[in-house]
Amino acid sequence: MSEQDRQRILDAGFFEFSELGALHMLSGYDHLLFLLGVVFFLSRFIDILKFVTAFTIGHSITLIFATIYQIQANYYLIDAVIAITVCYKAFENLNGFQRYLKIPAPNLIMMVFVFGLIHGFGLSTRLQQLPLAEENLVTNILGFNLGVEAGQILALSIMLLLLHAWRQRASFAHFSKLANITLMFLGGFLLLMQLHSYQHTQYLDEYPVNRDDHLHAHEEMRQSTKSSALDGYKKRINLPTQQH
């Protein structure tokens, strides 16, 4: 959550939390990549409904209850697990369990539900970064969750329309495997990125920048990609010199 979100939510109500939830889902590339993997080969409405419902119930449970009871974990680690769910779904789409592991794939609806619990916990850890007032807490959490569902529906509608149009073309049969390989690599990249961020927050003494500057640097990197995150620092970075 950005500092702008923290300031905007101080006097926010149900509708502001709903808007924030929708925007967070629409900008949550890890959630969207997982959903893309889930619906990639689904064409029947009943199948789409079953899997999306399982995911929705899962992430709603942990989003609501983890936030109410203030159950927390390092959000970089949770996001790393979410990245693994992206890899898992791409691997399953490639028939990896039968082809490479020689075992039947686990029940997919159950796995999507379990992964929904993980994604919901990730959403909760982000929501708990905001200054949540005790007054109307449950109502605001429900508003955030409703916004997440609205953003999810919008994102899924666009995905399904594009996938439906692509399935009508011969290129879908030729490149669907490549698309899921790419999806797996994207999940792997997100995993490494989140583990790297976790390492920086937990082992700051191993880096040459002091704690305050180091955290500031990562905040700068998240906010801007146009310039170096260390530009303009007043404090000097003291690197050890080699003795000759």
C-alpha positions in Angstrom: 0.0 0.0 0.0 1.4 3.4 -0.9 1.6 6.4 1.3 -1.1 8.0 -0.7 -3.4 5.1 0.1 -2.6 5.5 3.8 -3.5 9.1 3.8 -6.7 8.7 1.7 -8.0 6.0 3.9 -7.9 7.9 7.2 -11.4 9.2 6.9 -12.6 6.7 4.4 -15.9 4.8 4.6 -17.4 1.7 2.9 -17.3 3.1 -0.7 -13.7 4.4 -0.4 -12.6 1.0 0.9 -14.5 -0.7 -2.0 -12.7 1.5 -4.5 -9.3 0.7 -2.9 -10.0 -3.0 -3.0 -10.9 -2.9 -6.7 -7.8 -0.9 -7.6 -5.6 -3.2 -5.6 -7.0 -6.2 -7.4 -6.6 -4.6 -10.8 -3.0 -3.7 -10.1 -2.2 -7.0 -8.4 -0.3 -8.7 -11.2 0.4 -11.8 -9.2 -3.4 -12.4 -8.5 -4.2 -11.7 -12.1 -1.6 -14.1 -13.4 -3.0 -16.8 -11.2 -6.5 -16.1 -12.4 -5.3 -16.2 -16.0 -3.8 -19.6 -15.4 -7.1 -20.8 -13.8 -9.3 -19.8 -16.7 -6.8 -20.4 -19.5 -8.4 -23.6 -20.8 -11.9 -23.1 -19.4 -14.6 -22.4 -22.0 -17.9 -23.6 -20.3 -19.6 -21.1 -18.1 -20.3 -23.7 -15.4 -16.6 -24.6 -15.1 -15.6 -21.0 -14.9 -18.2 -20.4 -12.2 -17.0 -23.4 -10.1 -13.3 -22.4 -10.1 -13.9 -18.7 -9.6 -16.3 -19.4 -6.8 -13.8 -21.7 -5.0 -11.1 -19.0 -5.4 -13.4 -16.2 -4.2 -14.6 -18.1 -1.1 -11.0 -19.0 -0.2 -9.6 -15.5 -0.5 -12.7 -13.9 1.2 -12.2 -16.1 4.3 -8.6 -15.1 5.0 -9.0 -11.5 3.9 -11.9 -10.9 6.3 -10.8 -13.0 9.3 -7.1 -12.4 9.2 -7.7 -8.6 9.1 -10.3 -8.7 11.9 -8.1 -10.8 14.2 -4.9 -9.0 13.1 -3.2 -12.2 11.9 0.0 -11.1 10.2 3.1 -12.4 8.4 5.9 -11.0 6.4 4.1 -9.9 3.2 7.1 -10.5 1.0 7.0 -14.2 2.1 3.2 -14.4 1.5 3.7 -12.8 -2.0 6.5 -15.4 -2.6 4.0 -18.2 -1.9 1.5 -16.5 -4.2 4.1 -16.5 -7.0 4.5 -20.2 -6.4 0.7 -20.6 -7.0 1.2 -19.0 -10.4 4.0 -21.5 -11.2 1.8 -24.4 -10.0 -1.2 -23.5 -12.2 1.0 -23.0 -15.3 2.7 -26.4 -14.5 -0.7 -28.0 -14.2 -1.9 -26.4 -17.4 1.1 -28.0 -19.2 0.0 -31.4 -17.9 3.2 -31.5 -15.9 2.1 -33.9 -13.2 1.3 -36.7 -15.6 4.1 -35.8 -18.1 7.0 -35.2 -15.8 6.0 -36.5 -12.3 4.0 -39.5 -13.6 1.3 -38.9 -11.0 -2.3 -37.6 -11.3 -2.8 -34.0 -10.6 -4.4 -33.1 -7.3 -8.0 -32.1 -7.3 -8.0 -28.7 -9.0 -11.0 -27.1 -7.4 -9.6 -28.0 -3.9 -6.2 -26.6 -4.9 -7.8 -23.4 -6.2 -9.7 -23.0 -2.9 -6.5 -23.5 -0.9 -4.6 -21.1 -3.1 -7.5 -18.6 -2.6 -6.8 -18.8 1.1 -3.2 -17.8 0.5 -4.1 -15.0 -1.9 -6.6 -13.7 0.7 -4.0 -13.7 3.4 -1.7 -11.7 1.0 -4.5 -9.1 0.5 -5.0 -9.0 4.3 -1.3 -8.3 5.0 -1.5 -5.4 2.6 -4.8 -4.1 4.0 -3.3 -4.2 7.5 -0.6 -1.8 6.5 -3.3 0.9 6.5 -4.4 2.8 9.6 -7.6 0.9 10.2 -9.9 2.5 12.7 -11.9 0.3 15.2 -15.0 2.2 14.2 -16.8 0.5 11.3 -13.9 -1.9 11.0 -15.9 -4.9 9.8 -18.0 -2.8 7.4 -14.8 -1.3 5.9 -13.2 -4.7 5.5 -16.3 -6.0 3.8 -16.2 -3.0 1.5 -12.6 -3.7 0.6 -13.5 -7.3 -0.1 -16.4 -6.3 -2.2 -14.1 -4.0 -4.2 -11.7 -6.9 -4.7 -14.5 -9.0 -6.1 -15.6 -6.2 -8.4 -12.0 -5.8 -9.7 -11.7 -9.5 -10.1 -14.9 -9.7 -12.2 -13.8 -6.9 -14.4 -10.3 -8.4 -14.9 -11.8 -11.9 -15.6 -14.3 -10.5 -18.1 -11.5 -9.0 -20.1 -9.4 -12.1 -19.9 -12.2 -14.4 -20.9 -13.2 -12.2 -23.9 -9.6 -12.2 -25.1 -9.1 -15.9 -24.6 -12.4 -16.6 -26.4 -11.3 -14.6 -29.3 -7.9 -16.2 -29.3 -9.3 -19.8 -29.2 -11.0 -19.1 -32.6 -7.6 -18.8 -34.2 -5.1 -21.5 -35.1 -2.4 -19.7 -33.2 -4.1 -20.8 -29.9 -3.2 -24.5 -30.5 0.3 -23.5 -31.6 1.2 -21.1 -28.8 -0.9 -22.1 -25.8 1.9 -24.2 -24.5 4.4 -21.3 -24.9 2.0 -19.0 -23.1 1.9 -21.2 -20.1 5.6 -21.7 -20.1 5.9 -17.9 -20.1 3.4 -17.8 -17.2 5.5 -20.2 -15.3 8.7 -18.1 -15.8 6.8 -15.0 -14.8 5.8 -16.7 -11.6 9.4 -17.8 -11.0 10.6 -14.2 -11.6 8.0 -12.9 -9.1 9.2 -15.5 -6.6 12.8 -14.4 -6.8 11.8 -10.8 -6.6 9.8 -11.3 -3.4 12.5 -13.5 -1.8 15.1 -10.8 -2.7 12.9 -8.1 -1.0 12.4 -10.4 2.0 16.2 -10.9 2.3 16.7 -7.1 2.3 14.2 -6.5 5.0 15.5 -9.3 7.3 19.2 -9.1 6.8 19.9 -5.4 6.5 23.3 -5.7 8.3 24.7 -7.6 5.3 24.3 -4.6 3.0 26.5 -1.5 3.0 23.6 1.0 3.3 22.3 1.8 6.8 18.9 0.6 7.8 16.9 3.8 7.2 18.5 4.5 3.9 18.1 0.9 2.8 14.4 0.8 3.4 14.1 4.3 1.8 15.9 3.0 -1.2 13.4 0.1 -1.7 10.5 2.5 -1.3 12.0 4.7 -4.0 12.4 1.7 -6.3 8.8 0.8 -5.9 7.7 4.4 -6.8 9.9 5.2 -9.7 11.7 3.3 -12.4 13.1 6.4 -14.2 16.1 7.0 -11.9 18.3 5.3 -9.4 16.7 4.8 -6.0 19.9 6.0 -4.4 20.0 9.3 -6.2 20.0 12.4 -3.9 21.0 10.6 -0.7 22.8 12.9 1.7 24.4 10.1 3.7 27.6 8.6 2.4 27.7 4.9 1.6 31.0 3.6 3.2 32.3 0.6 1.3 35.2 -1.4 2.7 38.4 -0.6 1.0 40.9 -3.3 -0.1 44.3 -3.4 1.6 47.2 -3.6 -0.7 
